[in-house]
Structures are given as structure tokens and as C-alpha cells.
Amino acid sequence: MSRGWGMDTITDDLVASSHGDHASLFTAVYTTFSPAVAGYLRAGGVDDPEGVTHDVFLALYPRLKSVRGGAQGLRTLIFSIAHARYVDHHRRRRGTPAPVEYDSDRDHRLTASAEDQALDGSPEANALLMLEELSEDHREVLRLRIIAELSLKEVAVIMKKSPGAVAHLQQRALASLRNQQKAKNGVAS
């Protein structure tokens, strides 16, 4: 699996040598990992992924001096914090009444906006809709493995499962996505 998001800029040596210079390390870490964290949170349905991304890095800053495990340990810590913020967001959401969105399909007085028409064919919108059809564990493993590009071991730590269980969960999630696509295209499973 590719280690995108500039993982090569955050090395074990940089993490080890920056224990006295937290500001430089923090800047490099934020620049490298904030797009992946925001993507992970966006795919998880967090209402304000950019704001929560900032919260993740605010929580990370005081913990930089205690990072163990080099670059991989840092990456796991970042996504552990992101996962905790994701869980907090959905717990808070459960306690508040869900707003009812305006459904333009039911209102025949209006035509679809240009934005609605563009999103109807958007691969990102379609991918998010397909993710919504999966179970929470399936969505979570795909967000962590594909969007955050974490290893099986890192996802296992975050999800509190064995690496084998994570691999099996990922296989089942991908099979569910394939079945959804086949059903959408009218192909028998």
C-alpha cells in the first residue's frame, strides 16, 4: 500500500531529533497528515471535518514530546486521536435531534440546482453513498485503510482488534462494495 500524504517527509530521525523543537516537528506533521485526517473525518460523516482536524492537531501538540515508535508511532497516535474525535462527534450527534433536511425531490415547484446536477454524477458523492450502505465496522476499516492509508497493525490498534480480524473485516467490506456495484449495474451476484 502506498504511503501517500508525504509520509517520506516524516522520518524516524526527524521525530527523534525534534524532541526539543516541537514547533518545527508540529509544522511538518500538520502539513503532512492534515489532508489525510480531514479526509478520514469527512468520509466518516463529521459535520466540520476541517474544524475537527484542527482539534486533532491541538490535542497532538502537547503529546509530541512523548511520541514512541518513530514516524509510525506518530502516525498511529494521530489517527488514534482522530478516531476518538470521530467517536465523540457521533456520540454528541446521537444526543441531539437530527435536523430534517429539505428534500427537493418532494417539492415539485423547483428544478434541480446546478450543484445538485453536478453532484448526481460525482464519483465522490457516489463513493460516500456506497460507504453509507456498509456497516459501521466496514466503513471504519475502509476509512482507516484506504483514506488514512494505515497499515493493518495500525488499524488493529485503533479499532482494538487483531490484525487478522482487521484484514478479514476489510475483505468483507470490499466484497460488500463489489456486491453493491453489481446490484447497481444490474449484474447478478
LOVEXGU-956016 format. One line per field, with one value per residue: residue number from 1; x, y, z of N, C-alpha, C in turn; residue in three letters. Coordinates in steps of 0.1 Angstrom, whole numbers, padded with zeros to 4 digits. Layout:
<pts>
lovo <- c(NUM_...)
n_X <- c(X_...)
n_Y <- c(Y_...)
n_Z <- c(Z_...)
ca_X <- c(X_...)
ca_Y <- c(Y_...)
ca_Z <- c(Z_...)
c_X <- c(X_...)
c_Y <- c(Y_...)
c_Z <- c(Z_...)
dofi <- c(ALA_...)
</pts>
This chain:
<pts>
lovo <- c(1_2_3_4_5_6_7_8_9_10_11_12_13_14_15_16_17_18_19_20_21_22_23_24_25_26_27_28_29_30_31_32_33_34_35_36_37_38_39_40_41_42_43_44_45_46_47_48_49_50_51_52_53_54_55_56_57_58_59_60_61_62_63_64_65_66_67_68_69_70_71_72_73_74_75_76_77_78_79_80_81_82_83_84_85_86_87_88_89_90_91_92_93_94_95_96_97_98_99_100_101_102_103_104_105_106_107_108_109_110_111_112_113_114_115_116_117_118_119_120_121_122_123_124_125_126_127_128_129_130_131_132_133_134_135_136_137_138_139_140_141_142_143_144_145_146_147_148_149_150_151_152_153_154_155_156_157_158_159_160_161_162_163_164_165_166_167_168_169_170_171_172_173_174_175_176_177_178_179_180_181_182_183_184_185_186_187_188_189)
n_X <- c(0009_0006_0023_0011_0005_0028_0044_0071_0084_0082_0103_0118_0141_0137_0115_0128_0149_0136_0127_0133_0125_0096_0079_0088_0087_0059_0048_0057_0045_0017_0014_0019_0001_-0025_-0043_-0050_-0062_-0083_-0097_-0103_-0121_-0141_-0150_-0161_-0184_-0183_-0195_-0180_-0153_-0128_-0126_-0126_-0103_-0084_-0087_-0078_-0050_-0044_-0047_-0027_-0003_0007_0015_0036_0062_0063_0061_0064_0080_0088_0082_0060_0048_0040_0022_0002_-0006_-0017_-0039_-0053_-0061_-0077_-0096_-0108_-0119_-0137_-0155_-0164_-0177_-0199_-0212_-0221_-0238_-0258_-0271_-0285_-0313_-0319_-0315_-0339_-0335_-0342_-0360_-0357_-0367_-0393_-0405_-0421_-0422_-0398_-0368_-0339_-0309_-0278_-0257_-0268_-0272_-0246_-0235_-0249_-0236_-0211_-0182_-0171_-0194_-0209_-0192_-0193_-0220_-0221_-0205_-0221_-0240_-0227_-0219_-0210_-0185_-0174_-0173_-0155_-0131_-0124_-0122_-0100_-0080_-0079_-0084_-0070_-0047_-0035_-0016_-0023_-0017_-0017_-0044_-0055_-0047_-0061_-0088_-0090_-0087_-0076_-0048_-0054_-0082_-0089_-0080_-0097_-0121_-0118_-0117_-0143_-0157_-0149_-0159_-0186_-0189_-0183_-0205_-0226_-0220_-0224_-0251_-0262_-0255_-0270_-0262_-0262_-0253)
n_Y <- c(-0012_0022_0048_0075_0110_0124_0108_0102_0125_0127_0112_0086_0096_0124_0126_0117_0135_0159_0163_0184_0206_0213_0229_0230_0203_0199_0216_0203_0178_0185_0196_0174_0154_0165_0166_0139_0132_0150_0140_0114_0120_0134_0114_0099_0112_0134_0166_0190_0186_0200_0217_0198_0184_0204_0203_0178_0181_0200_0186_0168_0183_0188_0162_0155_0154_0130_0110_0077_0051_0062_0075_0059_0054_0079_0085_0065_0075_0100_0092_0077_0097_0111_0092_0090_0116_0114_0094_0108_0129_0116_0105_0128_0137_0118_0125_0148_0161_0151_0172_0179_0176_0196_0183_0182_0166_0161_0185_0199_0223_0234_0233_0212_0223_0237_0227_0204_0189_0185_0171_0147_0131_0129_0112_0112_0118_0095_0075_0081_0076_0049_0040_0046_0026_0005_-0015_-0001_-0009_-0019_0005_0020_0005_0007_0034_0039_0022_0028_0056_0069_0055_0036_0009_-0026_-0033_-0008_0000_-0021_-0015_0009_0002_-0017_-0045_-0076_-0079_-0098_-0100_-0074_-0075_-0095_-0082_-0060_-0074_-0084_-0060_-0048_-0068_-0064_-0039_-0044_-0061_-0043_-0026_-0043_-0049_-0024_-0020_-0039_-0066_-0100_-0115)
n_Z <- c(0000_-0008_0007_0009_0012_0019_0036_0035_0043_0070_0091_0111_0122_0121_0139_0162_0165_0169_0194_0211_0196_0192_0176_0149_0142_0146_0126_0103_0106_0107_0081_0066_0075_0079_0056_0052_0076_0076_0054_0063_0084_0070_0053_0073_0080_0096_0106_0105_0092_0088_0111_0131_0124_0131_0159_0164_0159_0177_0201_0197_0198_0226_0232_0216_0226_0239_0221_0209_0190_0166_0133_0125_0149_0156_0135_0141_0166_0158_0142_0161_0178_0160_0155_0180_0182_0161_0171_0194_0181_0169_0191_0204_0185_0185_0208_0202_0185_0152_0124_0100_0067_0038_0013_-0019_-0039_-0032_-0035_-0059_-0071_-0077_-0098_-0102_-0087_-0102_-0088_-0075_-0098_-0107_-0086_-0087_-0105_-0094_-0086_-0060_-0044_-0051_-0040_-0013_-0008_-0013_0008_0030_0029_0041_0070_0102_0112_0088_0073_0089_0088_0061_0058_0075_0064_0036_0031_0052_0049_0066_0081_0085_0112_0125_0122_0136_0162_0166_0162_0181_0176_0164_0139_0120_0122_0113_0087_0077_0081_0063_0039_0038_0037_0013_-0004_0000_-0011_-0038_-0043_-0040_-0062_-0083_-0080_-0085_-0111_-0122_-0124_-0117_-0086)
ca_X <- c(0000_0013_0023_0010_0004_0041_0049_0085_0089_0083_0111_0121_0152_0131_0108_0137_0157_0128_0121_0135_0120_0082_0072_0092_0081_0045_0045_0059_0034_0005_0014_0019_-0010_-0038_-0052_-0055_-0071_-0096_-0104_-0108_-0132_-0151_-0156_-0169_-0196_-0182_-0201_-0170_-0140_-0116_-0125_-0122_-0089_-0076_-0088_-0069_-0037_-0043_-0046_-0014_0009_0014_0019_0047_0074_0062_0059_0073_0078_0092_0072_0048_0041_0034_0010_-0008_-0011_-0025_-0052_-0060_-0068_-0087_-0107_-0115_-0127_-0148_-0164_-0170_-0187_-0211_-0219_-0228_-0248_-0269_-0279_-0292_-0322_-0314_-0322_-0346_-0331_-0351_-0360_-0361_-0375_-0407_-0410_-0422_-0423_-0385_-0360_-0327_-0299_-0267_-0249_-0274_-0270_-0232_-0232_-0255_-0226_-0198_-0176_-0170_-0207_-0213_-0184_-0198_-0233_-0218_-0200_-0232_-0247_-0220_-0220_-0201_-0171_-0169_-0169_-0144_-0119_-0121_-0117_-0086_-0070_-0078_-0083_-0059_-0036_-0028_-0013_-0032_-0013_-0021_-0058_-0059_-0046_-0072_-0101_-0089_-0090_-0063_-0046_-0062_-0096_-0090_-0078_-0110_-0132_-0116_-0121_-0158_-0162_-0147_-0169_-0199_-0189_-0185_-0219_-0234_-0218_-0231_-0266_-0264_-0253_-0280_-0255_-0265_-0241)
ca_Y <- c(0000_0034_0057_0088_0121_0129_0101_0102_0137_0125_0101_0083_0105_0137_0125_0116_0147_0171_0163_0197_0216_0209_0238_0225_0190_0201_0221_0192_0168_0191_0197_0160_0145_0171_0162_0125_0133_0156_0130_0103_0126_0137_0101_0094_0119_0145_0178_0200_0179_0209_0221_0186_0182_0213_0198_0166_0185_0207_0175_0161_0191_0186_0149_0153_0151_0116_0100_0065_0043_0070_0080_0050_0056_0093_0083_0058_0084_0110_0086_0073_0109_0114_0082_0094_0127_0109_0088_0119_0136_0108_0104_0141_0138_0109_0132_0159_0157_0152_0182_0173_0184_0199_0173_0189_0157_0162_0198_0199_0237_0239_0224_0209_0234_0232_0220_0191_0182_0182_0161_0135_0123_0130_0100_0113_0116_0081_0067_0083_0069_0034_0038_0047_0013_-0006_-0015_0009_-0015_-0019_0018_0024_-0002_0012_0048_0039_0015_0034_0070_0073_0047_0030_-0005_-0035_-0032_0005_-0001_-0030_-0007_0019_-0005_-0027_-0058_-0082_-0076_-0108_-0096_-0062_-0080_-0102_-0071_-0053_-0082_-0084_-0046_-0047_-0077_-0057_-0028_-0051_-0066_-0031_-0021_-0053_-0047_-0011_-0022_-0049_-0078_-0110_-0118)
ca_Z <- c(0000_-0009_0019_0004_0021_0023_0047_0034_0049_0084_0093_0125_0126_0123_0151_0174_0167_0171_0208_0217_0187_0189_0166_0136_0140_0145_0113_0093_0109_0103_0067_0061_0078_0080_0045_0054_0088_0072_0045_0072_0091_0060_0050_0085_0082_0106_0101_0103_0092_0090_0125_0140_0121_0139_0172_0165_0160_0190_0211_0194_0201_0239_0233_0207_0233_0244_0210_0208_0178_0154_0124_0125_0162_0154_0126_0148_0176_0151_0138_0173_0183_0150_0157_0192_0179_0153_0180_0202_0173_0167_0204_0206_0175_0189_0219_0197_0174_0138_0116_0088_0055_0028_0002_-0032_-0047_-0028_-0038_-0074_-0075_-0081_-0105_-0095_-0089_-0109_-0078_-0074_-0110_-0108_-0076_-0091_-0113_-0088_-0081_-0046_-0038_-0052_-0031_0000_-0007_-0012_0022_0039_0029_0048_0085_0108_0112_0074_0069_0096_0083_0048_0060_0081_0055_0023_0031_0060_0044_0077_0080_0093_0126_0130_0122_0147_0174_0167_0163_0192_0170_0159_0125_0112_0122_0105_0073_0073_0080_0051_0028_0037_0033_-0001_-0011_0001_-0021_-0051_-0045_-0042_-0075_-0092_-0079_-0091_-0125_-0126_-0126_-0106_-0077)
c_X <- c(0009_0012_0023_0010_0017_0047_0065_0091_0090_0090_0113_0131_0146_0123_0117_0145_0149_0122_0123_0128_0106_0076_0076_0086_0066_0041_0046_0048_0021_0004_0013_0006_-0024_-0048_-0058_-0064_-0084_-0104_-0110_-0121_-0144_-0158_-0164_-0181_-0196_-0186_-0190_-0156_-0128_-0115_-0121_-0107_-0080_-0076_-0079_-0054_-0034_-0041_-0032_-0002_0015_0019_0031_0059_0074_0060_0069_0070_0081_0080_0059_0041_0034_0021_-0001_-0014_-0021_-0039_-0059_-0067_-0079_-0099_-0115_-0124_-0139_-0159_-0171_-0181_-0200_-0219_-0227_-0240_-0260_-0277_-0287_-0302_-0316_-0322_-0328_-0342_-0343_-0350_-0366_-0369_-0390_-0413_-0410_-0423_-0409_-0378_-0347_-0317_-0287_-0258_-0254_-0271_-0256_-0229_-0238_-0245_-0213_-0194_-0175_-0184_-0212_-0205_-0190_-0212_-0231_-0213_-0211_-0240_-0240_-0222_-0209_-0187_-0165_-0165_-0156_-0131_-0115_-0116_-0102_-0076_-0068_-0076_-0071_-0046_-0028_-0026_-0023_-0030_-0019_-0036_-0063_-0058_-0057_-0085_-0102_-0093_-0076_-0061_-0053_-0076_-0098_-0089_-0091_-0121_-0130_-0120_-0136_-0163_-0160_-0156_-0183_-0200_-0190_-0199_-0228_-0233_-0225_-0246_-0270_-0264_-0263_-0274_-0258_-0252_-0236)
c_Y <- c(0012_0042_0071_0099_0125_0121_0101_0114_0136_0111_0098_0092_0119_0137_0125_0129_0160_0171_0176_0208_0212_0217_0233_0212_0191_0206_0211_0182_0173_0191_0184_0153_0151_0167_0148_0125_0139_0147_0119_0108_0129_0124_0095_0102_0130_0158_0188_0194_0188_0213_0210_0182_0191_0208_0186_0171_0194_0197_0168_0170_0188_0171_0145_0148_0136_0106_0089_0058_0051_0074_0072_0052_0069_0092_0076_0067_0094_0104_0080_0085_0112_0105_0086_0106_0124_0103_0098_0126_0129_0105_0116_0142_0129_0116_0144_0155_0160_0162_0175_0182_0186_0189_0179_0179_0157_0175_0200_0213_0241_0228_0222_0220_0228_0224_0205_0183_0177_0170_0147_0126_0123_0116_0100_0111_0102_0072_0069_0076_0054_0031_0037_0034_0002_-0005_-0005_0003_-0016_-0005_0023_0018_0004_0027_0048_0033_0023_0049_0075_0066_0041_0015_-0013_-0034_-0019_0005_-0010_-0023_0002_0013_-0015_-0041_-0064_-0079_-0085_-0104_-0083_-0066_-0087_-0091_-0063_-0061_-0083_-0071_-0044_-0056_-0070_-0046_-0033_-0055_-0054_-0026_-0030_-0051_-0034_-0012_-0033_-0063_-0087_-0113_-0132)
c_Z <- c(0000_0004_0014_0015_0027_0034_0047_0041_0064_0087_0108_0130_0129_0137_0163_0176_0170_0185_0215_0209_0183_0177_0152_0133_0138_0131_0102_0094_0104_0088_0060_0063_0079_0068_0047_0066_0084_0063_0053_0079_0082_0056_0061_0088_0092_0099_0097_0103_0094_0104_0134_0137_0130_0154_0174_0167_0172_0201_0209_0200_0215_0240_0224_0214_0238_0233_0210_0195_0165_0146_0124_0138_0162_0146_0133_0159_0169_0148_0150_0178_0173_0152_0169_0190_0170_0162_0189_0194_0171_0180_0207_0197_0179_0200_0214_0186_0161_0130_0104_0076_0045_0017_-0010_-0041_-0044_-0032_-0053_-0079_-0081_-0090_-0098_-0098_-0097_-0100_-0077_-0086_-0111_-0098_-0079_-0098_-0106_-0082_-0065_-0039_-0039_-0042_-0017_0002_-0006_0002_0032_0040_0037_0063_0090_0108_0098_0070_0076_0091_0070_0049_0065_0071_0042_0023_0040_0057_0056_0075_0088_0108_0132_0131_0134_0160_0176_0169_0174_0187_0166_0144_0116_0111_0113_0090_0068_0072_0067_0039_0026_0033_0018_-0009_-0011_-0009_-0035_-0053_-0047_-0057_-0085_-0092_-0086_-0106_-0131_-0129_-0114_-0099_-0080)
dofi <- c(MET_SER_ARG_GLY_TRP_GLY_MET_ASP_THR_ILE_THR_ASP_ASP_LEU_VAL_ALA_SER_SER_HIS_GLY_ASP_HIS_ALA_SER_LEU_PHE_THR_ALA_VAL_TYR_THR_THR_PHE_SER_PRO_ALA_VAL_ALA_GLY_TYR_LEU_ARG_ALA_GLY_GLY_VAL_ASP_ASP_PRO_GLU_GLY_VAL_THR_HIS_ASP_VAL_PHE_LEU_ALA_LEU_TYR_PRO_ARG_LEU_LYS_SER_VAL_ARG_GLY_GLY_ALA_GLN_GLY_LEU_ARG_THR_LEU_ILE_PHE_SER_ILE_ALA_HIS_ALA_ARG_TYR_VAL_ASP_HIS_HIS_ARG_ARG_ARG_ARG_GLY_THR_PRO_ALA_PRO_VAL_GLU_TYR_ASP_SER_ASP_ARG_ASP_HIS_ARG_LEU_THR_ALA_SER_ALA_GLU_ASP_GLN_ALA_LEU_ASP_GLY_SER_PRO_GLU_ALA_ASN_ALA_LEU_LEU_MET_LEU_GLU_GLU_LEU_SER_GLU_ASP_HIS_ARG_GLU_VAL_LEU_ARG_LEU_ARG_ILE_ILE_ALA_GLU_LEU_SER_LEU_LYS_GLU_VAL_ALA_VAL_ILE_MET_LYS_LYS_SER_PRO_GLY_ALA_VAL_ALA_HIS_LEU_GLN_GLN_ARG_ALA_LEU_ALA_SER_LEU_ARG_ASN_GLN_GLN_LYS_ALA_LYS_ASN_GLY_VAL_ALA_SER)
</pts>
